[in-house]
Amino acid sequence: MVFAVASCSRPDPPPPRTVSDVRLPREVDVIEATVPQHATLDGLLRANRLREDLVVGAVEAARAVFNPRQLRAGQPYRLVRSLDGLLREFEYSIDTDRFLRIDGRDGDGSTLNAQVLKYEKETAVVAIDARIDAKRPSLIAAIETAGETLPLAMDLADIFSGEVDFRTELQPGDSFRVLFEKASRDGQFCNYGAILGASISVAGRTLDAIRWIDSSSGKAAYYDAKGRSLKRFFLKSPLKFDPRITSAFSMHRLHPIDHVVKAHLGVDYAAPIGSPVVAVANGTVVSAGFSGASGNLVHLKHADGFETYYLHLSSFGPGVRSGAHVSQGQLIGRVGMTGSATGPHLDYRIKKGGAFVNPVAAHSRQAPGEPIPSSELAAFSSSRDHVLSRLSSTLSADATRPKADAVPALHTK
């Protein structure tokens, strides 16, 4: 008898199957771009296929916190919308400090909320040492070579505007040490904060500037090492950079057009057409208009019997008209060559007690500024020593680094 023996072994399992990932349909579109030329907020949202009723609602929501007319070409924006045209989020960069955000609060996107928010920034304190030489003959060039940009040079010039004429007094060997705040976002430079202190050597003089906040008014101003205000009655010049004196104050000058010897009762500064001209002191506009050979002219009246004149302008500053009050440093016009002029320049004049005087001499004879009150002098002195010590030690540390690493270093506050 033959018996069959059944096998107890199990069959081999089937090979594993490869299953491809399931792709879920996206729920939103994210658009990141810059505002095109001549765009409006309404048109921008419509161009990105936002539902029409939500376009109207978004513009109305934005108008409560931001003027849509101030939308600027070239500024970045980010729009998140659902595929059926609902607004999830819209962000527009107003400037380096603020952005507009519009978002939908509920599921159907019908309720929109708009806010103007501040960017989160990191602020560092930076020290630089800039120098004038043959390759860098101007303050702007020296600051740029030190790794910084025009706004810092402008701020520094404003601080010392009553002490130094940065167009005519700079010479090789002059130097500028500056301690200032510098803000960044996501590792990218945003803007400069306050200049905390500076020490400059110009034309054989060393001048210090210390930022100090008045305890009673809460306003910041700059003082020299002895606690005297750097603000003077007059700015050193109605122009900031680059132009040069082409004709000085003189009672006997050969006129370049009339070819006769006559008095030149001002100082001529050569400058490109359109260069900004500012009021050298607080005052009132006596007149602003065309004045024959003087071209477009602004005449200002100041305290203590002073008057100033700005000739040959190409245009006038906003609101500069007879009777208007102007502040020191306010734009009153732009350089031109209107009237009798051989080229673009500013003819600047000062009158004292009814008689014209040499502007350069009048500016150089200014008295020192008002001092810090004696009750705050001790606190100011402590702050001054701290700023100057920090400025000196920071730059000394930078100077010991290898040349390959000689770049401005960031130092946390």
Buried (B, 14 or more C-beta within 10 A) or exposed (E): EEEEEEEEEEEEEEEEEEEEEEEEEEEEBEEEEEBEEEBEBBEBBEEBBBBEEBBEBBBEBBEEBBEBEEBEEEBEBBBBBBEEBBBBBBBBBBEBBEBBBBBBEEEEBBEBEBBBEEBEBEBBBBBBBBBBBEEBBBBBBBBBBBEBEEEBBBBBBBBBBBBBBBBBBBEEEBBBBBBBBBBBBEEEEBBBBBBBBBBBBBEEEEBBBBBBEEEEEEEEBBBBBEBBBBBBBBBBBBBBBBBEBBBEBBEEBEEBEEEEEEEBBBBBBBBEBEBBBBBBBBBBBBBBEEBEEBBBBBBBBBEEEBBBBBBBBBBBBEEBEEEBEBEBBBBBBBBBBBBBBEEBBBBBBBBEEEEBBBBBEBBEEEEEBEBBEEEBBEEBBEBBEEBBEBBBEBBEEBEEEEEEEEEBBEBEE
